[in-house]
């Protein structure tokens, strides 16, 4: 009888341990998914502080944004963080879209994990699908908190708006690296492709301004303002340039 009681007790303990381990794993997976979701949500809302908090601030983080036009790659937090901080400051308007995610796969390796999922960006007002991608992330745990250290995607824009947006991002990467001539070339291409977009003239104006070409900067900011009279950034830049 005593042996039977001991055996039952051992079986209960093993079952309890397995259940607890399963619960712990589920909790970790949910925490990882929460960080990944927060990163994209803060990116869309132009919340640099919130977005920054989801990333590890180390020299080995890697972010790759492949597009059909000019791929972008950032190695190290200094490179990645400085680019998006500058971008958010010059483009503070949130992207009006819903973010749908599905087909999650999270593979834990102790204090690290691979994460894969499908993502769709949908315009909130029109319901149009802006883009669809297969997202790939790698996260590590730092002081008990999951952080992103790698991000890329298999991505194909489904609307011209996204091509314009991605090309503009590429121009800003060059601009932030001090490559003014290359940045101007990218923005000028965007102007040729999307001559009715106020945003591309605003970006080209900034490139000219940072390169000391005041007259051309004013010309492009003025044209951007003609296309979008509510462009507060162009108003502020023109005020500075005309002073």
VOGU-3710 file (C-alpha; in Angstrom, 3 decimals, decimal comma):
1> xxxxxxxxxx> 0,000/0,000/0,000  2,815/2,412/0,919  4,570/1,746/-2,402  1,307/2,417/-4,236  0,848/5,719/-2,379  4,442/6,753/-3,150  4,000/5,818/-6,833  0,770/7,796/-7,076  2,502/10,743/-5,434  5,386/10,581/-7,916
11> xxxxxxxxxx> 2,995/10,408/-10,863  1,092/13,424/-9,570  4,334/15,349/-9,107  5,480/14,523/-12,667  2,086/15,513/-14,088  2,121/18,763/-12,122  5,671/19,533/-13,293  4,768/18,849/-16,940  1,663/21,024/-16,695  3,650/23,846/-15,090
21> xxxxxxxxxx> 6,332/23,601/-17,774  3,638/23,776/-20,460  2,087/26,821/-18,778  5,495/28,493/-18,495  6,193/27,857/-22,179  2,796/29,237/-23,184  3,409/32,340/-21,083  6,811/32,901/-22,719  5,318/32,506/-26,200  2,612/35,050/-25,414
31> xxxxxxxxxx> 5,240/37,461/-24,051  7,298/37,065/-27,227  4,272/37,652/-29,459  3,381/40,728/-27,409  6,819/42,275/-28,021  6,663/41,537/-31,747  3,150/43,010/-32,024  4,176/46,092/-30,032  7,141/46,728/-32,331  4,985/46,963/-35,462
41> xxxxxxxxxx> 2,194/48,847/-33,691  4,571/51,516/-32,358  6,197/51,741/-35,799  2,818/52,461/-37,423  1,918/54,983/-34,699  5,294/56,758/-35,052  6,033/56,189/-31,361  9,820/56,053/-31,284  10,112/55,481/-27,522  7,690/52,545/-27,591
51> xxxxxxxxxx> 9,273/51,096/-30,724  12,786/51,542/-29,334  11,885/49,672/-26,142  11,082/46,516/-28,117  14,645/46,283/-29,479  17,890/45,230/-27,828  20,334/48,145/-27,915  23,344/46,083/-28,906  25,885/46,270/-31,719  24,742/42,949/-33,209
61> xxxxxxxxxx> 21,092/43,703/-33,910  20,217/43,350/-37,580  17,211/44,675/-39,470  16,684/44,036/-43,176  13,872/45,621/-45,182  13,906/44,039/-48,653  11,966/45,749/-51,428  11,831/45,525/-55,209  13,660/48,830/-55,485  16,399/49,531/-52,929
71> xxxxxxxxxx> 16,886/47,125/-49,998  17,770/48,572/-46,616  19,970/46,921/-44,007  20,944/48,181/-40,559  23,633/46,539/-38,452  23,828/47,593/-34,812  21,384/49,602/-32,714  23,136/52,926/-33,362  22,481/52,590/-37,091  18,932/51,258/-36,755
81> xxxxxxxxxx> 17,836/53,579/-33,963  19,244/56,779/-35,474  17,566/56,134/-38,824  14,074/55,592/-37,406  14,409/58,380/-34,845  15,164/60,832/-37,640  12,412/59,380/-39,801  9,772/59,676/-37,067  10,794/63,276/-36,371  10,354/64,283/-40,018
91> xxxxxxxxxx> 7,309/62,060/-40,631  5,304/62,111/-37,383  1,936/61,313/-38,991  0,749/57,789/-38,015  -0,032/55,321/-40,790  -3,781/54,793/-40,863  -4,020/51,025/-41,106  -5,020/47,829/-39,371  -2,375/45,149/-38,881  -3,575/41,544/-39,244
101> xxxxxxxxxx> -1,328/38,662/-38,165  -1,794/34,909/-38,614  -0,003/31,526/-38,834  2,256/32,166/-35,853  5,208/29,872/-35,198  7,413/30,481/-32,156  10,380/28,185/-31,535  11,968/28,634/-28,112  15,655/27,958/-27,423  16,058/28,811/-23,752
111> xxxxxxxxxx> 16,515/32,588/-23,627  16,137/33,004/-27,398  13,454/32,273/-29,962  12,679/32,373/-33,677  9,316/33,869/-34,630  7,498/33,514/-37,965  4,067/34,834/-38,946  2,047/36,267/-41,817  1,160/39,949/-41,742  -1,297/42,068/-43,711
121> xxxxxxxxxx> -1,504/45,854/-43,677  -5,034/47,094/-44,372  -6,102/50,705/-44,838  -8,594/51,569/-42,101  -10,699/53,931/-44,191  -10,861/52,111/-47,533  -10,359/48,521/-46,413  -7,773/48,050/-49,155  -4,907/45,625/-48,555  -1,714/47,662/-48,653
131> xxxxxxxxxx> 0,804/44,866/-48,295  1,279/41,244/-47,274  4,465/39,723/-45,896  5,958/36,700/-44,166  7,707/38,182/-41,127  10,803/36,620/-39,559  12,100/37,757/-36,153  14,680/36,594/-33,641  14,354/37,604/-29,996  16,515/37,254/-26,895
141> xxxxxxxxxx> 15,730/37,699/-23,222  17,566/40,531/-21,468  17,081/40,831/-17,697  13,833/38,913/-17,929  12,432/40,910/-20,880  12,196/39,738/-24,490  13,811/42,036/-27,055  14,154/41,935/-30,821  17,652/41,413/-32,225  16,795/40,492/-35,831
151> xxxxxxxxxx> 13,990/41,353/-38,220  13,323/40,758/-41,892  10,430/39,880/-44,162  9,511/38,320/-47,479  7,549/41,307/-48,672  5,788/42,373/-51,835  3,958/45,705/-51,862  0,503/45,410/-53,364  -0,098/49,125/-53,911  1,982/51,862/-55,530
161> xxxxxxxxxx> 1,706/53,801/-52,272  3,979/51,233/-50,642  6,596/51,479/-53,396  6,674/55,245/-52,936  6,926/54,788/-49,171  9,731/52,224/-49,342  11,716/54,262/-51,855  11,418/57,285/-49,591  12,713/55,209/-46,662  15,742/54,230/-48,736
171> xxxxxxxxxx> 16,454/57,879/-49,498  16,371/58,737/-45,809  18,802/55,963/-45,015  21,293/57,511/-47,435  20,546/61,006/-46,134  21,221/59,971/-42,528  24,527/58,469/-43,628  25,566/61,821/-45,080  25,331/60,534/-48,662  23,552/63,642/-49,950
181> xxxxxxxxxx> 24,052/63,107/-53,682  22,804/59,530/-53,522  19,850/60,560/-51,346  18,893/63,327/-53,765  19,010/60,868/-56,654  16,612/58,516/-54,852  14,197/61,318/-53,926  14,346/62,737/-57,470  13,423/59,310/-58,820  10,489/59,234/-56,423
191> xxxxxxxxxx> 9,376/62,663/-57,680  9,439/61,383/-61,260  7,462/58,279/-60,315  4,931/60,122/-58,108  4,719/63,757/-59,247  1,381/64,255/-57,476  2,689/63,198/-54,050  3,333/66,083/-51,652  5,475/63,850/-49,453  8,152/63,135/-52,064
201> xxxxxxxxxx> 8,713/66,867/-52,661  8,938/67,398/-48,913  11,667/64,738/-48,707  13,569/66,127/-51,687  13,383/69,574/-50,098  14,985/68,184/-46,952  17,808/66,607/-48,964  18,548/69,916/-50,696  18,364/71,776/-47,378  20,831/69,439/-45,672
211> xxxxxxxxxx> 23,168/69,764/-48,649  23,114/73,564/-48,366  21,108/74,111/-51,574  18,696/76,622/-50,091  16,906/77,797/-53,262  16,132/74,268/-54,424  15,002/73,326/-50,924  12,567/76,251/-50,865  11,263/75,381/-54,336  10,477/71,780/-53,346
221> xxxxxxxxxx> 8,936/72,668/-50,000  6,732/75,245/-51,728  5,593/72,665/-54,274  4,871/70,172/-51,488  2,773/72,806/-49,760  0,853/73,505/-52,976  -0,082/69,836/-53,180  -0,901/69,635/-49,467  -1,660/72,981/-47,771  -1,815/71,151/-44,418
231> xxxxxxxxxx> 1,819/70,040/-44,574  3,042/71,562/-41,298  6,593/70,309/-41,794  6,928/72,226/-45,079  5,566/75,363/-43,431  8,113/75,118/-40,627  11,037/74,381/-42,981  10,119/77,290/-45,267  9,949/79,584/-42,262  13,466/78,533/-41,230
241> xxx> 14,870/78,778/-44,752  13,338/82,161/-45,494  14,677/83,633/-42,241
//
